[in-house]
């Protein structure tokens, strides 16, 4: 690990929940290694990929430094040890958030071949690829609707033998939380994989019947999603604060018993009307494994 050029670092103020695609920011830290030139600023519109749950990809875009525009090739979460100014990036981060003596930052990755190296305190302009971010936002929000619909169908159509201890925001048995192994957002798409193991069956899921009737379940899930989309409800991102490690929540009224409010760190749409229409596909991928693919069909 190379030495940082500054030890006075503040947590990054994030703007990716606020539909902000360009802003001026002050450089806090520059560090060069064999692969990247790391750039840390006091604020950013870029969404970094999470080092803990990397379901939502990093934003794309550029940074303009002294009149020269450079591609931001990747974007990660970083943590700085305030004792010595050492920066740790992505999987190398050795502490949990809110660890005393550490701050979490957004790390913009530039090519290490660039000759530009701004000074601490220098002002730069960060510009996110708006179309790309919005396509990820649609994919992520669509994934939320799909798993909420799947939870509801499994609960209301008799696929659980008993009430589960864990409920989703609408009060249905939270199949998604119990069974989800991975989730990956891509432009206008979300892909979720689920494991239907012995523990889930002990909790009361009729997993054999579920697999046998995946086609019927898929039809009901798509019908439910269509009903929710017709509401054209607003989607809000509720933030506990402006820093990267502050909790953020996806909120939307889907006309159920209560509005949905659930933790989510991604970027999202303004409302369900942004989605156009959706198609959810369910399939068995291996014994005790199923996959749910959610596609957004954008109007126009």
C-alpha angles and dihedrals in degrees: 000000000000125000117266119235093229139032097193102090130156126198112271116260106226126212103175090105092056103063090251115148103171135031143149116250139179121242114245102171140008122190130170127202137162093286110025148023102226116213121192120184134182092250137008144183090212122108110217123211110256118248090210105042108012097189097125117057124229119268121254126226146101144279122217114212121179092340094311119111118216129186117248098222098187140353128215142174113257136188125208124206103222092203094068105004093244115161122216118191133206114315091009092068105118100191140057122246117280092028107157112253094024135093128198119225142177111251116207111204118217127177110277088224093069113110092208114103113168120208126244108278094021115137119240134175118236118200124186122208095251097195092051094047091049091051089054090046090054092048092049097048090045089054089055092052092047097053092044089053091047091050091051095047094049091048099044098039096057103256091133120071092200143009114282122225092230117069132186123233091276093051097255123132104279103235090161094057094045099044109027114115101168139004125190127185120205130166107309092344142087125193119197126184123201134194117213097199136164093269091057091050090051088053088059109267115142091219097167091056090044092057092045091054101039092124092054091046091050091054092050092047091053091047090053093047090051090054091051094046090053089063090065088205123183119257117217130191107211112200126196088205145338099264126099094247096048113109119259128196135202110222129186136151108230095175094257127124092292135002116268116256115171137154115264132159100195134096116264148190128268094236145344090266087072090068099062096195136336139215122203120197125191124194140162110245100179139343107309093001130103133176131212118202118191119194127189117215105203115208115243 
